[in-house]
Amino acid sequence: MSLHPPRVLTREQVLLASSKPLPATLKTVCLVLAIIGAIVFVAGAIVSPDRAWSAFHANWLFFASMSQAGVVFVAVQRITTARWSRAVIRFMEGYVAFLPVAFIFLLLTLFVGKNHVFPWTREAYPTPEKAQYFNPAFLSIRDIVIYGLMTVMGWWYVWTSLRLDVGRTPEGGAAWARGWRDRMRAGFRDERREIHSTHSLQGKLAVWMVLLFAFGWSVLAWDLSMGLSLHFQSTLYSWWFFMGAWLAALSLFGVLVLWWSNYLNTADGLIEERHFHDIGKLIFAFTAFWGYLTFGQYLVIWYGNMGEETSFMRLRLLPPWVWITVTSVILTFVMPFFGLLSRAAKVFRPTFLLFALCSVVGLWIMRYIEVYPSRYEDKVSSAPFGFWEIGVLLLYLGVWGWVYCAFIDAFPRMRVTLLTSPFRDEVQVPVNPETMEPLPAHE
């Protein structure tokens, strides 16, 4: 056992180590990509609306679900009272910046692009029950309410996390968020009491966020992904969908932590090898779980041999879709699973980056293969992928990157208070935030 106590940096040291300004070119590139992508999408919506809206929807499924999963992973850190992630979890909290944008994009799809995305606008319902379930008004209302609630709760949770840091640090950050930072500081009490009251509130929010994520993305997966094939149904589909989003969020988190580590020069030892090892283990574990769900769903469909189920899988295993499906499985499961078996592959940065990127790209391709075969079936000789798809992808990449950079520029980049406060580990033993007395075990 080491005779040296762990090194604890001061608040000023953490702020200095993590406050290097983002390159102006990065934000400019994101903005340019978003503008180019928006122009391409608008042109596509006029010239080739089916292609443009299919690409828009496939990217929405990927970026919206991944961003929501990232915010919920942050909440899970509170449920488990995790300490390992305090230096890096703010990089994932930045995912929350995309949620309001995704909400607006969802409204566009439901009210403007629905005729080019959803089969219930042009096909007969196979059963009376599905006619009721996919009633346009019923579907739109529930999806808007569910995603709206998840967005509000995600922002509320991240607000409480940011407030704990903003309230104890000097004014600084992007000018657009100055009013927000002022509101966060309003009514801020002594540090110890704020740590415990925030911890107590986050505990309640986190549990409801996890439950809402599982229920909400089950409904959204049925409505916006599985429902693209009116004749298909699978009881495992929602689990498979939102755990794919969870895996994408973790894999992108790994890429971002690696980038921030290099850009901040490891942030004075705050970002360490153990962080890559821990994130690598999480990616590996949920890669295995995603593979289990994928095979479990496929196996049941295969031996059940029911037409309304096999049609979905069979279509994606025939030309021109088969090699896209196989590529997605290789990138999402085969390479990360076997590649991240060893500790060395998790902590050696080139291999860590390679397998994390494989997972992100593979899951994006999986969202493509969820949408396009349902729209085009076997009516095309080659998979539609070209100018419109690339343009819409640039739109989403640009917008996601731009709002993420805006968030990161506006608030402290690390959980400064929980990294430096002398009371930071008292939350392991919950107390009443008003009386500061320890709570009974059952509470």
C-alpha positions as CSV (number, residue, x, y, z in Angstrom):
1,M,0.0,0.0,0.0
2,S,1.3,3.5,-0.9
3,L,2.5,5.6,2.0
4,H,1.7,8.8,0.1
5,P,-1.8,10.3,0.3
6,P,-3.6,10.9,-3.0
7,R,-2.9,14.3,-4.5
8,V,-5.7,16.8,-4.2
9,L,-5.5,19.9,-6.3
10,T,-6.8,23.3,-5.2
11,R,-9.8,24.8,-6.9
12,E,-7.6,27.3,-8.7
13,Q,-5.4,24.6,-10.0
14,V,-8.3,22.6,-11.4
15,L,-9.8,25.6,-13.1
16,L,-6.5,26.6,-14.6
17,A,-5.8,23.0,-15.8
18,S,-9.2,22.7,-17.5
19,S,-9.9,26.2,-18.8
20,K,-7.8,26.3,-22.0
21,P,-10.0,28.0,-24.6
22,L,-11.4,25.9,-27.4
23,P,-9.8,26.6,-30.8
24,A,-11.9,29.1,-32.7
25,T,-11.4,27.0,-35.8
26,L,-13.2,24.1,-34.2
27,K,-16.4,26.1,-33.6
28,T,-16.1,27.6,-37.1
29,V,-15.8,24.2,-38.7
30,C,-18.8,22.9,-36.9
31,L,-20.8,26.0,-37.9
32,V,-19.7,25.6,-41.5
33,L,-20.7,21.9,-41.5
34,A,-24.1,22.8,-40.1
35,I,-24.7,25.5,-42.7
36,I,-23.6,23.3,-45.6
37,G,-25.7,20.4,-44.3
38,A,-28.8,22.6,-43.8
39,I,-28.5,23.8,-47.4
40,V,-28.1,20.2,-48.7
41,F,-31.1,19.1,-46.6
42,V,-33.4,21.9,-47.8
43,A,-32.4,21.2,-51.4
44,G,-33.0,17.5,-50.9
45,A,-36.4,18.1,-49.3
46,I,-37.3,19.8,-52.6
47,V,-35.5,17.6,-55.1
48,S,-35.5,14.2,-53.4
49,P,-37.7,14.4,-50.3
50,D,-37.8,10.7,-49.6
51,R,-34.1,10.4,-49.4
52,A,-33.6,13.7,-47.5
53,W,-36.2,13.0,-44.9
54,S,-35.0,9.4,-44.5
55,A,-31.5,10.6,-43.9
56,F,-32.8,13.3,-41.5
57,H,-34.7,10.7,-39.5
58,A,-31.9,8.1,-39.4
59,N,-29.5,10.7,-38.0
60,W,-32.1,11.9,-35.5
61,L,-32.5,8.4,-34.2
62,F,-28.7,8.2,-33.7
63,F,-27.9,11.6,-32.3
64,A,-31.0,12.1,-30.2
65,S,-30.9,8.7,-28.5
66,M,-27.2,8.9,-28.0
67,S,-27.4,12.4,-26.4
68,Q,-30.2,11.3,-24.1
69,A,-28.4,8.1,-23.1
70,G,-25.3,10.2,-22.2
71,V,-27.3,12.5,-19.9
72,V,-28.8,9.4,-18.2
73,F,-25.4,7.9,-17.8
74,V,-24.4,11.0,-15.9
75,A,-27.5,10.5,-13.6
76,V,-26.4,6.9,-13.1
77,Q,-23.1,8.2,-11.7
78,R,-25.2,9.8,-8.9
79,I,-27.2,6.6,-8.3
80,T,-24.0,4.7,-7.8
81,T,-22.3,7.7,-6.0
82,A,-19.4,7.2,-8.4
83,R,-16.1,9.1,-7.7
84,W,-14.0,7.8,-10.5
85,S,-15.6,10.0,-13.1
86,R,-15.6,13.4,-11.3
87,A,-12.8,14.8,-13.5
88,V,-14.3,13.7,-16.8
89,I,-18.1,13.4,-16.5
90,R,-18.6,17.1,-17.4
91,F,-17.5,16.1,-21.0
92,M,-20.5,13.9,-21.1
93,E,-22.9,16.4,-19.5
94,G,-22.3,18.5,-22.6
95,Y,-24.5,16.0,-24.5
96,V,-27.5,17.8,-22.9
97,A,-26.9,20.8,-25.2
98,F,-28.3,18.8,-28.2
99,L,-31.6,17.8,-26.5
100,P,-33.5,21.0,-27.2
101,V,-32.3,20.9,-30.8
102,A,-33.4,17.3,-31.1
103,F,-36.8,18.2,-29.8
104,I,-37.2,20.8,-32.6
105,F,-35.9,18.3,-35.2
106,L,-38.5,15.8,-33.9
107,L,-41.3,18.4,-34.4
108,L,-40.1,18.9,-38.0
109,T,-40.2,15.2,-38.7
110,L,-43.6,14.7,-37.2
111,F,-45.3,17.7,-38.8
112,V,-43.3,18.4,-42.0
113,G,-41.6,15.3,-43.1
114,K,-44.0,12.6,-41.9
115,N,-45.3,11.7,-45.4
116,H,-41.7,10.8,-46.4
117,V,-40.8,8.9,-43.3
118,F,-43.7,7.0,-41.8
119,P,-45.5,4.1,-43.5
120,W,-48.9,4.9,-41.8
121,T,-49.2,8.0,-44.0
122,R,-49.3,5.8,-47.2
123,E,-50.1,2.2,-46.2
124,A,-53.1,0.4,-44.8
125,Y,-52.8,-0.7,-41.2
126,P,-52.5,-4.5,-40.9
127,T,-54.7,-4.8,-37.8
128,P,-57.3,-2.6,-36.1
129,E,-55.0,-2.5,-33.0
130,K,-52.2,-1.0,-35.0
131,A,-54.5,1.5,-36.5
132,Q,-55.3,2.7,-33.0
133,Y,-51.7,2.7,-31.9
134,F,-50.3,4.4,-34.9
135,N,-53.1,7.0,-35.1
136,P,-51.1,10.1,-36.2
137,A,-52.5,12.4,-33.4
138,F,-52.0,9.8,-30.7
139,L,-48.5,9.0,-31.9
140,S,-47.4,12.7,-32.2
141,I,-48.8,13.7,-28.8
142,R,-47.1,10.9,-26.9
143,D,-43.8,11.2,-28.6
144,I,-43.7,15.0,-28.1
145,V,-44.6,14.7,-24.5
146,I,-42.2,11.9,-23.8
147,Y,-39.2,13.5,-25.5
148,G,-40.1,16.8,-24.0
149,L,-40.2,15.4,-20.5
150,M,-36.8,13.7,-21.0
151,T,-35.3,16.9,-22.3
152,V,-36.6,19.0,-19.3
153,M,-35.4,16.4,-16.8
154,G,-32.0,16.1,-18.5
155,W,-31.5,19.9,-18.4
156,W,-32.8,20.1,-14.8
157,Y,-30.3,17.5,-13.7
158,V,-27.3,19.0,-15.5
159,W,-28.3,22.5,-14.2
160,T,-28.0,21.2,-10.6
161,S,-24.6,19.8,-11.4
162,L,-23.4,23.0,-13.0
163,R,-24.8,25.2,-10.2
164,L,-22.6,23.4,-7.6
165,D,-19.5,24.5,-9.6
166,V,-20.7,27.9,-10.9
167,G,-21.7,28.9,-7.4
168,R,-18.1,28.5,-6.0
169,T,-16.0,29.7,-8.9
170,P,-15.2,33.2,-10.2
171,E,-17.3,34.5,-13.1
172,G,-16.1,33.3,-16.4
173,G,-17.2,31.6,-19.6
174,A,-19.1,32.5,-22.8
175,A,-21.0,35.7,-22.6
176,W,-24.3,34.1,-23.9
177,A,-24.6,32.1,-20.6
178,R,-23.8,34.9,-18.2
179,G,-27.5,35.3,-17.2
180,W,-27.7,31.5,-16.6
181,R,-24.6,31.6,-14.4
182,D,-26.0,34.5,-12.4
183,R,-29.2,32.6,-11.7
184,M,-27.2,29.6,-10.6
185,R,-25.4,31.7,-8.1
186,A,-28.6,33.3,-6.7
187,G,-29.4,31.9,-3.3
188,F,-26.2,29.8,-3.1
189,R,-25.6,28.9,0.5
190,D,-22.5,27.5,2.3
191,E,-20.6,24.9,0.3
192,R,-21.2,22.0,2.6
193,R,-25.0,22.5,2.7
194,E,-25.1,23.0,-1.1
195,I,-23.2,19.8,-1.7
196,H,-25.7,17.7,0.4
197,S,-28.8,19.4,-0.9
198,T,-27.7,19.0,-4.5
199,H,-26.8,15.4,-3.8
200,S,-30.2,14.8,-2.3
201,L,-32.1,16.4,-5.2
202,Q,-30.0,14.6,-7.8
203,G,-30.7,11.3,-6.1
204,K,-34.5,11.8,-6.7
205,L,-34.0,13.1,-10.2
206,A,-31.6,10.4,-11.3
207,V,-34.0,7.5,-10.4
208,W,-36.9,9.1,-12.3
209,M,-34.6,9.9,-15.3
210,V,-33.5,6.2,-15.6
211,L,-37.1,5.0,-15.4
212,L,-38.2,7.6,-17.9
213,F,-35.3,6.8,-20.3
214,A,-36.2,3.1,-20.3
215,F,-39.9,3.7,-20.8
216,G,-39.6,6.7,-23.0
217,W,-37.1,5.2,-25.5
218,S,-39.1,2.0,-25.5
219,V,-42.1,3.9,-26.8
220,L,-40.0,6.1,-29.2
221,A,-38.2,3.0,-30.5
222,W,-41.6,1.4,-31.2
223,D,-43.0,4.5,-32.8
224,L,-40.0,5.9,-34.7
225,S,-37.9,2.9,-35.6
226,M,-39.7,-0.4,-35.3
227,G,-42.9,1.3,-36.6
228,L,-41.2,2.1,-39.9
229,S,-42.2,-1.5,-40.8
230,L,-45.9,-1.8,-39.9
231,H,-46.0,-5.6,-40.1
232,F,-42.9,-6.1,-37.8
233,Q,-43.0,-6.4,-34.0
234,S,-40.5,-7.6,-31.5
235,T,-40.7,-7.5,-27.7
236,L,-36.9,-7.1,-27.5
237,Y,-36.6,-4.3,-30.0
238,S,-36.8,-1.4,-27.5
239,W,-34.1,-2.9,-25.2
240,W,-31.9,-3.5,-28.2
241,F,-32.5,0.1,-29.5
242,F,-31.9,2.1,-26.3
243,M,-28.9,0.0,-25.2
244,G,-27.4,0.7,-28.6
245,A,-27.8,4.4,-27.8
246,W,-26.2,3.8,-24.4
247,L,-23.2,2.1,-26.0
248,A,-22.9,4.9,-28.6
249,A,-22.9,7.5,-25.8
250,L,-20.2,5.6,-23.9
251,S,-18.0,5.1,-27.0
252,L,-18.2,8.8,-28.0
253,F,-17.5,9.7,-24.3
254,G,-14.3,7.7,-24.6
255,V,-13.3,9.6,-27.8
256,L,-14.0,12.9,-26.2
257,V,-12.1,12.1,-23.0
258,L,-9.1,11.1,-25.2
259,W,-9.3,14.3,-27.1
260,W,-9.6,16.5,-24.0
261,S,-6.7,14.6,-22.4
262,N,-4.5,15.5,-25.4
263,Y,-5.8,19.0,-25.7
264,L,-5.5,19.9,-22.0
265,N,-2.2,17.9,-21.8
266,T,-3.9,15.5,-19.3
267,A,-5.1,18.5,-17.3
268,D,-2.3,18.4,-14.7
269,G,-2.8,14.7,-13.9
270,L,-6.6,15.0,-13.5
271,I,-7.3,12.8,-16.6
272,E,-5.4,9.6,-15.9
273,E,-4.8,6.2,-17.4
274,R,-7.4,4.7,-15.0
275,H,-10.1,6.8,-16.7
276,F,-9.4,5.1,-20.0
277,H,-9.3,1.7,-18.3
278,D,-12.7,2.3,-16.7
279,I,-14.4,3.7,-19.8
280,G,-12.9,0.9,-21.8
281,K,-14.3,-1.7,-19.4
282,L,-17.7,0.0,-19.7
283,I,-17.6,0.0,-23.5
284,F,-16.5,-3.7,-23.5
285,A,-19.3,-4.7,-21.0
286,F,-22.1,-2.9,-22.9
287,T,-20.7,-4.2,-26.3
288,A,-21.2,-7.7,-24.9
289,F,-24.7,-6.8,-23.7
290,W,-25.7,-5.2,-27.0
291,G,-24.4,-8.4,-28.7
292,Y,-26.4,-10.5,-26.4
293,L,-29.6,-8.5,-27.1
294,T,-28.9,-8.6,-30.8
295,F,-28.4,-12.4,-30.9
296,G,-31.3,-13.0,-28.5
297,Q,-33.7,-11.1,-30.7
298,Y,-32.4,-12.8,-33.9
299,L,-32.6,-16.3,-32.4
300,V,-36.1,-15.9,-31.2
301,I,-37.2,-14.6,-34.5
302,W,-35.4,-17.3,-36.4
303,Y,-36.8,-20.3,-34.5
304,G,-40.3,-18.7,-34.1
305,N,-40.4,-18.4,-38.0
306,M,-43.3,-16.0,-37.9
307,G,-43.8,-14.0,-41.1
308,E,-44.4,-10.6,-39.3
309,E,-41.0,-11.0,-37.6
310,T,-38.8,-12.8,-40.1
311,S,-39.6,-10.2,-42.8
312,F,-37.7,-7.5,-41.0
313,M,-34.5,-9.6,-40.6
314,R,-34.7,-11.3,-44.0
315,L,-34.9,-8.0,-45.8
316,R,-31.7,-6.8,-44.1
317,L,-29.9,-10.0,-44.9
318,L,-30.6,-9.7,-48.7
319,P,-28.9,-7.5,-51.3
320,P,-28.4,-4.6,-51.3
321,W,-28.6,-4.3,-47.5
322,V,-26.8,-7.4,-46.4
323,W,-23.2,-6.1,-46.4
324,I,-24.3,-2.9,-44.6
325,T,-25.9,-5.0,-41.9
326,V,-22.8,-7.3,-41.6
327,T,-20.5,-4.3,-41.5
328,S,-22.5,-2.7,-38.7
329,V,-22.3,-5.9,-36.6
330,I,-18.6,-6.2,-37.2
331,L,-17.9,-2.6,-36.2
332,T,-20.3,-2.5,-33.3
333,F,-19.7,-5.9,-31.8
334,V,-16.9,-8.0,-33.3
335,M,-14.1,-5.5,-33.3
336,P,-14.7,-3.8,-29.9
337,F,-15.5,-7.1,-28.1
338,F,-12.4,-8.9,-29.2
339,G,-10.3,-5.8,-29.4
340,L,-11.0,-4.6,-25.8
341,L,-10.5,-7.9,-24.1
342,S,-7.1,-7.0,-22.7
343,R,-6.2,-4.2,-20.3
344,A,-3.5,-3.0,-22.7
345,A,-5.9,-2.3,-25.5
346,K,-8.0,-0.2,-23.1
347,V,-5.2,2.0,-21.9
348,F,-3.1,2.2,-25.1
349,R,-4.6,5.3,-26.7
350,P,-4.4,4.4,-30.4
351,T,-6.3,1.0,-29.8
352,F,-8.7,2.6,-27.4
353,L,-9.6,5.3,-30.0
354,L,-9.8,2.7,-32.8
355,F,-12.4,0.5,-31.0
356,A,-14.4,3.4,-29.6
357,L,-14.7,4.9,-33.1
358,C,-15.6,1.5,-34.5
359,S,-18.5,1.3,-32.1
360,V,-19.8,4.8,-32.8
361,V,-19.6,4.3,-36.6
362,G,-21.1,0.9,-36.4
363,L,-24.1,2.1,-34.4
364,W,-24.6,5.0,-36.8
365,I,-24.7,2.5,-39.7
366,M,-27.2,0.4,-37.6
367,R,-29.6,3.4,-37.4
368,Y,-29.2,3.7,-41.2
369,I,-30.1,0.1,-41.7
370,E,-33.1,0.4,-39.4
371,V,-34.6,3.2,-41.6
372,Y,-33.7,2.7,-45.2
373,P,-34.7,-0.9,-45.9
374,S,-38.1,-0.2,-44.3
375,R,-38.5,2.7,-46.7
376,Y,-37.1,1.2,-49.9
377,E,-37.5,-2.6,-49.2
378,D,-36.2,-4.6,-52.2
379,K,-37.2,-2.0,-54.8
380,V,-33.6,-0.7,-55.3
381,S,-30.6,-2.5,-56.7
382,S,-28.1,-0.5,-54.6
383,A,-28.4,1.0,-51.2
384,P,-29.3,4.7,-51.3
385,F,-26.2,6.4,-49.9
386,G,-24.7,9.5,-51.5
387,F,-24.9,13.3,-51.7
388,W,-28.1,13.7,-49.6
389,E,-27.1,11.2,-46.9
390,I,-23.7,12.7,-46.5
391,G,-25.1,16.3,-46.5
392,V,-27.6,15.5,-43.8
393,L,-24.9,13.8,-41.7
394,L,-22.8,16.9,-41.9
395,L,-25.8,18.9,-40.7
396,Y,-26.1,16.8,-37.6
397,L,-22.4,16.6,-37.0
398,G,-22.1,20.3,-37.3
399,V,-25.1,21.2,-35.1
400,W,-24.1,18.6,-32.4
401,G,-20.5,19.8,-32.4
402,W,-21.5,23.5,-32.3
403,V,-23.9,23.3,-29.4
404,Y,-21.5,21.0,-27.5
405,C,-18.7,23.6,-27.9
406,A,-21.1,26.4,-26.8
407,F,-21.9,24.4,-23.6
408,I,-18.3,23.6,-22.8
409,D,-17.3,27.3,-23.3
410,A,-20.0,28.5,-21.0
411,F,-19.4,26.4,-17.8
412,P,-16.6,24.9,-15.8
413,R,-15.3,21.8,-17.6
414,M,-14.8,19.7,-14.5
415,R,-16.7,19.1,-11.3
416,V,-14.5,21.5,-9.5
417,T,-16.4,21.4,-6.2
418,L,-16.5,17.6,-5.9
419,L,-12.8,17.4,-6.9
420,T,-11.5,20.0,-4.4
421,S,-14.0,20.5,-1.5
422,P,-13.0,19.2,1.9
423,F,-16.7,17.9,2.1
424,R,-16.6,16.2,-1.2
425,D,-16.8,12.6,0.1
426,E,-19.4,13.3,2.8
427,V,-22.0,12.4,0.2
428,Q,-21.1,8.7,0.6
429,V,-23.0,9.0,3.9
430,P,-26.2,10.9,3.2
431,V,-27.4,13.6,5.5
432,N,-30.4,15.7,5.9
433,P,-29.4,18.9,3.9
434,E,-31.3,21.1,6.3
435,T,-30.1,19.8,9.7
436,M,-26.9,18.2,8.4
437,E,-27.6,15.1,10.5
438,P,-26.9,11.6,9.1
439,L,-30.0,10.0,7.7
440,P,-31.2,6.5,8.9
441,A,-30.0,3.7,6.7
442,H,-33.5,3.1,5.2
443,E,-33.7,6.7,3.9
